[in-house]
Amino acid sequence: MPVAPPTSPAPFSVADTLELPGVECVTPGTATRTFGRRPDEVPTARRFVREALNGYPSAFDAELLTCELVTNAIQHAADAGWVTVAVMRRGAVVHVDVIDDGRGGLPHWRSATRQDEGGRGFQLVNEIAQRWGFLRERAGACVWFELTPED
């Protein structure tokens, strides 16, 4: 698979899929919920994050970014049947995993123009999250992000 050119605005390049047998993206003690891969589940996933963070300083941003990533999984993981959202607080840090069981493709950066209706999800995640990335395994994909409260 080709690596993104150095002039790409993407914060990462992918040379190949990452296979880590036995490694899960979800950490014990995390609030998790699995949703069907349907558009009507996006608001439910957003409410789940709001309730899991219960007024935590980064709750609004976590809701927004989770909504973007769940929507991406619904739109692009065509062979997936479900999407799991896992929310964890570690001190001031909020960590969210969005996991699907799709077996094809990799999450990828798109450069959207003003006329494009989509293609800004990862750009939004990149602007708001302090750290983010993804893990691709045979069993599916996990896109994650971390937020810290504003000082």
Secondary structure as UniProt FT lines:
FT   TURN            6..7
FT   TURN            21..22
FT   TURN            28..29
FT   STRAND          31..36
FT   HELIX           39..41
FT   HELIX           42..53
FT   TURN            54..55
FT   TURN            57..58
FT   HELIX           59..76
FT   TURN            78..79
FT   STRAND          82..90
FT   TURN            91..92
FT   STRAND          93..100
FT   TURN            114..115
FT   HELIX           121..128
FT   STRAND          131..137
FT   TURN            138..139
FT   STRAND          140..147
//
